[in-house]
Amino acid sequence: MHEYPITEQIVKIASEKAKENNARRVTRITLVVGEYSGFIGESIQMYFDIISKGTLCEGAVLEMENVKAKWRCPSCGIDYIRKPLSFACPQCGQDGEPTTIGKEFYVKNLEVET
């Protein structure tokens, strides 16, 4: 349910940027969504279809680039995608620590029609 207000903000930001650039409408919005961002892409898409009606974003393609979460090994320093039910580094076997990779959530790109 917390996807609703964030989707409202996406539509608001995209509409404002389109107006600033004298665009007729937004045709595509690209989002970067990290695995650990706390947001579910399918929910954002569902809300986007509803919220964008009657705005400059209506009919726009909502594209999502998903980012897998990465962990860092404190021993050998590599970043890796952990296997389910394991925190072990694939190189040395020591348990890794979470990084900020995979927590991203932002509008990467807007395409508009002028």
N, C-alpha and C positions, 0 to 999 in steps of 0.2 A: 504494500500500500504506500510505502514511502517513495515509490517511483512516481506517483502522481505529481507532487509539488516540483520535483526535479524536472519532469517532463514539461510542466508549465513554464519553467525557467528556460528550457531549451527552445521552446516555441517563441517565447518573449525575446530572447537574445537574437535568434535567427531573424525574426520579423523586424526587429530594430535595425539590425545590420543591413537587411535588404532595403529598408526605407532610407537609411543613410546613403546607400549607393544607387538610389532611384531605380530599384529593381521592381519589376512587375510581380514577381513571385520567387519563392525559394524552390529550387528543383531537387536539391540533394543536401542532406546533412550527414556528415561523417562524425561519429562519436568513437572515442577510445574508451573501452570499458574493461577495467581490470577484474580478474577473477575474484579478488578479495575486496572489490570496491563496495560491495554490499548491494549493488543494483543488478536487477535481472533484465536482460535485454528484451525478452519476450513481453514483459510487463511494460517496459518503456514503449515498445512498439504499439502495444494495445492502447495505452493512454495517448500516445502521439496521434493515432488515427482519430481519436475522439476530440482531443484538445485542439488539434490543428484545423478542424472544420471552421470555415469562415475567416481564416487568417491567411496571410501570405505564404504560410507553410502547407496549406491544404494540398494534398496530392504529391508532396515531396517524398522522395525516397529517403528513408532513414537507414543508413548503413552503419554497421557496428564492427569495429575492429577489436576483437577480444584479445586481451593480454593475459597470458598464463602467469601465475604467481611463481616467483623464483625465491630460492633459499640460498644462503651463503654459508659455506663451510668456514668455521673459524680457524681450522687447522691449515688447510691448503688454499683457502681463499677463492675457490671457484664458486660461481653462481650456477644453480641447477634447478630443474623442475623436479620436485620430490615425487616419489612413487606413492600410491595410496598406502596408508597405514605404515609409512616409514618416514623418518626424518633423516636417514643416513645419507651421507655424501656418497655419490657413486664412485668417487675416486679413492677416498681413504676410509670411508665407513663411519666417520665421526658424525654425530648429529649436528645438523645445520641450524641456522637461525633465519627467521623471516627477514625479507628485505622490503623495500617500498615498491619493488617491481611487482605489479599485479594489483595495486591499490588505485591505479589511475582511473579518472573519470573526467573527461572533458570533451568539448566540441573541437574537433581537429580541423574541419573544413566545412565551408558553406559554398554551395553553387547556386547561383541565381540566374533568372532570365530577365534581361533588361528590355 
